[in-house]
Amino acid sequence: MKNVGTVVAAVVLVAVLGLYLCSFQVRYTEVAIVKTWGKPAEAAIMEPGLYWKWPDPIQSVVRYDKRQRVLEDQTEETRTRDGKNVSLTTYTVWEIKDPSKFLTNFPRSEDDGIAKLRTTVATKKHEVVGQRFFHEFVSTDPNKRKLREIEQDVLRLVAAEVADEYGIEVVGFGVKQLGLPQSVTTAIFESMKTYEQAKAERYIAEGEARAEDIRAAARTVERRIMAAAQQKVAEIENEAERVVGEYYREFEQYPELRIFLDKLRTVREALRRRTQIIIDTSVRPFDVFDPKVREKVIEAAPAGGVTPLAVPAAPPVTPAGSDSEGQGR
């Protein structure tokens, strides 16, 4: 009974070992190529699953990752067409499209193919950058920058070379980081400063020209308004002179009334503020408070009662020599 168990265990072990040596699994992220006596098969296994093969050394299996991978290039300076240096850090998105061709070109290791791709990218990058001007990388004018166009040029050249020769498909290329040497950075900042200063001066000149236009328009409006105002003032002055002329003509007919009104105006100005005075009504112009003088003026006035200026009522006065004081306003 003990021997039967040993035999069964041995048979199972041999079966497992034989299954391991004669089968292999391809994952959904992989492609595989079967080599018979070291010669790769013409077609690669692209679908995932369990497959059979002869045990080594008759047949062996080489697996590759079929997913897209990113190869990041080292940062290095590259000279442009106009002799200026730029520091570029690039990345390349790639995948193994033809496993058989890739294995034929790099039979020892997949790393050899990656190294070859890195060299090709660096060569094509220098070639494209060397045909471009510096302002196509760095410029204050967006229309002069051609970075996306440069990336497409490198992508096209690299993809064409590695696809035909190495079975690699390059699906993307881009600049991850763009840097400038210190000397170039200083020159660029000075150039940008000069450009912005010129732009500021242009804006200032345009603003001053606009301000002068506004001031000229304001002066024109001012002259038009002043002319209209002066014309109005002249019309008012003419009307006033006409009215005054009429008054003068009236006064020429009644000179005593004119003299009386002048005296009254003088007294009114003298008594504008509240004042206590002692006056002699026989002295001009205070004789306007003398009833006899007022009656004389009234008798000389025209019958229609034409009085150009209203005559205020006379305040009470005390004749000269009296002990009382008169008040006038």
Helices and strands as residue ranges (DSSP letters): H 2-22, E 23-26, E 30-36, E 39-40, E 49-52, E 59-65, E 69-72, E 76-79, E 85-96, H 99-105, H 110-129, G 134-136, H 147-166, E 168-179, H 182-253, H 255-270, E 275-277, G 286-289, H 291-300, E 326-328
